[in-house]
Structure formats: structure tokens, C-alpha cells
Amino acid sequence: MILFFTGTGNSRYIAEKIAKKTCDNMICINDRIKQNDASSIRISGDLIIVTPTYAWRIPNLVKEWLLQTSFIDVERVWFVMNCGDSIGKADRYNRELCMKKDWKYMGTIQIIMPENYIAMFPVPDEKEAEKIIAAADVTIEEAISCIQLAKMFPDRKNHLWDGLLSGLVNQLFYPLFVKATPFYAKNSCIGCGKCASLCPLNNIRLEKGKPVWGNECTHCMACICCCPEEAIEYGKKSEGKVRYHCK
């Protein structure tokens, strides 16, 4: 079974590549969280968890959903994390999560995908994104090989600062930076509601045909990067930047 959470499509792309080779079923965690569904899931075998990296760990909302949900007959668990630069020491926290769930931890692999965190970083144009994805495909195949052979993912070499990034910086990042207040819709917004339908936390509602953001944002960037009219901005930080989503 493959579980995946995605904001702009990177994790979905990876999950689909893995599923094509392993013939595993996929469950979109976004849908479960959006529906407030923590009902039990029968795995009856191996589990592959594919997520983006939020502040050098798996997203908090994914971790909380995994802890709340009962998984039946889980044998082994692999974590496949994509990021624009680094997952830090996320493997430590994934291992701890597996201990809490009484799962056999099979490692964490890092896959570099195009950056989508438009609220803070530059985003690659289409040609650059294609190059990054082509390189990622090689690592995805390596991950698939390990899974098919029931091997642990190879240990990733950590830097001295990785522990700090996944530790203290992660804890400070959410309260200091993960806010929805800078989001706004420009006059070019057509009121299609795609942003609201994509939001995993139901944090966006339409008022008089325009999106309004609440206080439950997780900074998945689905609303701003997947808007068909590119009509959403994040204050001045997103102005003039390319919008990226994995097609």
C-alpha cells in the first residue's frame, strides 16, 4: 500500500511511479485529512509513505493523521520524502514514529524535486523543473528497487546542522512562518473555487466569489501554485515568481 500527501503534485508523481512498478494500491492522505477521516486501514503487507518535506520533517498534519489512524497488518514501512534541497535529519523522527506505531522501519530516502515553496524560495521554470525531475527519476528507481527486494533504504549521510534543522528549527518554523494571512486573490480571480477544493485543511472558503483564508494553513502551496489564473499572491514574497505544479 502507498500513502501519499501532496501539495503541488511532486509526491503524487513519485507515488504513481512506485505504484506502476510495485502494483500497489494508493491512498491520498489529502482526501482523508480533508474529510476528517481517521478510520482504520487494512494494509496486509508493506507500507510506503510518500510525503513532501516541511521544515526538514514530514508535514505535521501527516504525522498527526498517521498517529490517529489505525493500520492493520503492517509488515514493513519505507518513507519516501521529496524536497527542494534537503530532508535534514527527518529519518530520526520517522524512526521514532515507527516505534510509536510498532512498525518495522525500513528507512527514509531523499528525492530532490522542483521547489514549490513560493512563500519563501524561488521556483524553477518549466525547463529547469524538467531537468530536476529527470534526475529525480533515477533516485525513484533506486527506491523502487529497494522496496521490491525488501531492502532497507541506504543510510543518508547527515551534516552537523541537519539535527538542528529537523529539531529546533522545525519547532520554531510553524509558529513563526506558517501563516495564511498574507494570501490574497487579485482581481484576475474568476472564483472557480479550485483553491478551496484543493486545500487539505478546508481553510479556504469563497465569499462573494473570492477566496478567503482561515487560520489552519499548513503551507502546502496548492492554492497559489495550482490556481489556473495565477491570481493568488502571498504578500509580496510571491510577486513575479513562476508558479510550479507537477503535471
C-alpha positions, -999 to 999 in steps of 0.1 A, spaced: 0 0 0 12 35 -8 1 65 12 9 99 -2 3 135 7 8 162 -19 6 200 -23 16 207 -59 19 172 -72 55 161 -65 45 134 -41 17 122 -64 42 119 -92 65 98 -71 38 76 -57 24 69 -91 59 59 -104 63 35 -75 28 21 -78 33 14 -115 63 -9 -107 51 -25 -74 14 -28 -84 4 -13 -50 -28 5 -43 -26 42 -34 -44 62 -9 -43 100 -10 -38 113 26 -51 147 15 -86 133 9 -86 115 43 -75 147 62 -99 169 42 -128 146 52 -115 143 88 -113 105 82 -91 86 106 -109 53 101 -87 22 102 -70 10 70 -61 -26 63 -26 -28 48 -19 -66 49 17 -62 39 42 -34 32 36 3 35 52 31 16 47 66 28 54 94 2 54 130 15 69 164 9 93 178 34 81 206 56 108 222 77 130 192 74 105 166 85 73 150 72 44 175 75 29 179 110 -6 172 97 6 139 81 23 128 113 -8 136 134 -30 117 109 -7 87 109 -8 86 147 -46 89 149 -52 63 123 -51 25 129 -33 5 103 -40 -33 103 -13 -59 94 16 -36 86 48 -56 79 75 -30 68 74 7 63 95 29 39 94 67 39 100 84 5 105 122 11 108 148 -16 123 182 -11 138 211 -29 171 209 -11 174 186 20 153 165 44 177 172 72 176 145 99 140 136 92 149 99 93 153 101 131 117 113 135 104 88 110 121 60 130 105 74 162 71 74 146 75 38 136 84 29 171 52 45 184 32 26 157 51 -7 163 61 -7 126 93 -22 112 112 8 99 129 3 65 145 37 62 139 71 46 151 82 11 155 118 -1 143 127 -36 151 162 -49 121 175 -68 114 211 -81 110 236 -53 74 247 -48 76 268 -16 69 300 -33 63 318 0 100 316 8 121 304 -21 124 309 -59 107 283 -81 122 268 -112 109 275 -146 94 246 -167 127 236 -184 147 236 -151 119 216 -135 121 190 -162 158 186 -156 153 182 -118 125 156 -124 147 137 -148 174 134 -122 148 125 -95 136 96 -117 169 79 -111 165 81 -74 129 70 -76 141 38 -94 166 32 -67 139 35 -41 117 11 -61 145 -15 -63 149 -14 -25 112 -19 -19 109 -47 -44 139 -65 -28 125 -58 7 158 -40 15 163 -10 38 169 23 21 206 32 24 216 54 53 219 91 43 250 110 52 240 137 77 256 170 82 262 185 116 234 211 111 208 186 100 198 178 136 193 215 143 172 219 112 149 190 119 149 197 156 147 233 169 142 250 136 113 227 127 96 235 161 101 273 155 91 272 119 54 265 122 45 292 147 68 318 132 63 313 94 33 291 86 5 317 84 -22 322 59 -27 360 64 -5 371 35 -26 352 10 -49 372 -12 -67 369 -45 -61 395 -73 -88 410 -95 -80 383 -121 -95 357 -98 -125 341 -116 -140 325 -85 -136 289 -98 -131 275 -63 -102 253 -72 -81 266 -43 -108 257 -18 -113 222 -33 -75 215 -31 -70 228 5 -65 197 27 -75 216 58 -106 232 44 -90 265 53 -103 284 22 -139 294 16 -154 316 -11 -171 348 -2 -188 368 -29 -169 346 -54 -134 353 -39 -113 330 -17 -109 339 20 -83 321 41 -87 310 77 -61 301 103 -55 264 97 -29 267 69 -1 242 65 17 260 36 12 232 11 11 259 -16 -16 241 -36 -38 271 -37 -12 295 -50 7 272 -74 -24 254 -89 -46 285 -95 -54 283 -132 -53 321 -135 -23 326 -112 -45 350 -94 -32 343 -58 -3 360 -41 14 355 -8 21 392 1 50 405 -19 70 373 -15 54 356 -45 51 386 -68 68 379 -101 76 343 -93 69 313 -115 41 290 -103 51 254 -102 30 223 -100 39 188 -112 17 179 -142 
